[in-house]
């Protein structure tokens, strides 16, 4: 008889990077919760067996989460989530009055009421300074008597095998009566060598080969030289077919034919193209502030931009290492650690929000892989 996979609830699920990493570590996400219908646009395509609850977690009774998951208090193995980080980010305004800051407390309130065996919270490093640390400490205080807490620890996605330098704060907690000890040594031993931009995107088709379908997505075929010949292990992993319980039949059929989405073009003016041509690797365009990627090192942190409620600002996107354009959705997804079958929004704006806000699946897999060995 096949063993049941441990059960996860993903709060602030977004596109599902955390849930994907959980699945890679052999967990099952039994419920995802988020308020943003745009950033979760393709969640049900990628996770067809996981119910998605579109509700404000600050107004959500944890009892409803349990009902939607079909479980009782104490039966959920893990709660994972990355509360909105904009109020804490060093890049943003760092507004102590941003109402989203209090969602950190709502995460811990939910943990306290659901009582999972463990939890993992992710946020930007800025949460560890001044008012952010006060909010975080207050949240941890809600569960400190029930959970052994590890962290906060700053983890870099590049040190866990991703092709991006992405530092984030993680807080881990577990109930000692049902989970073996987790230490900083475990996090250190899970590290891997970083991938390079070449490892991540060097095998992808040219952007101009993309063709639009009836859903608004742009698709291209893998080069005919073969789907795995002479390419990096990172790219071979990205090309693997989806697990049976993920994706849908339409995407699986496209993947089997060698087609991948995310090839929406970005049309630059001739002046922008000329400027980009003068930017060397690891340097920045003086006007757009777009940095040019270098083939043989990881990408910097991919940024998300804002939603309609916050001005609809586009994110700054890196320039391709060779071509005089910003990276495509699929290139950004590869860099962040998403596989090629994973779907995003038909628009670049929301797709980059989905990718830039997500936990890299590589980091999620590494951390959840530690808990997979310890949850009883």
Buried (B, 14 or more C-beta within 10 A) or exposed (E): EEEEBBBBBBBBBBBBBBBBBBBBBEBBBBBBBBBBEBBBBBBBBBBEEBBBBEBEBEEBEBEEBBEBBEBEEEBBBBBBBBBBBBBBBEEBEBBEEBEBBBBBBBBBBBBBBBBBBBBBBBBBBBBBEEBBBEBBEEBBEBBEEBBBBBBBBEBBBBBBBBBBBBEBBBBBBBBEEBBEEBEEEBBEEBBEEBBBBBBBBBBBBEBEEBEEEEEEBBBBBBBEEEBEEEBBEBBBBBBEEBEEEBBBEEBBEBBEEBBBBBBBEEEBEEEBEEBBEEBEBEEBBEEBEBBBBBEEBBBBBBBBBBBEEEEEEEBBBBBBBEBBBBBBBBBBBBBBBBBBBBBBBBBBBBBBBBBBBBBBBBBBBBBBBBBBEBBE
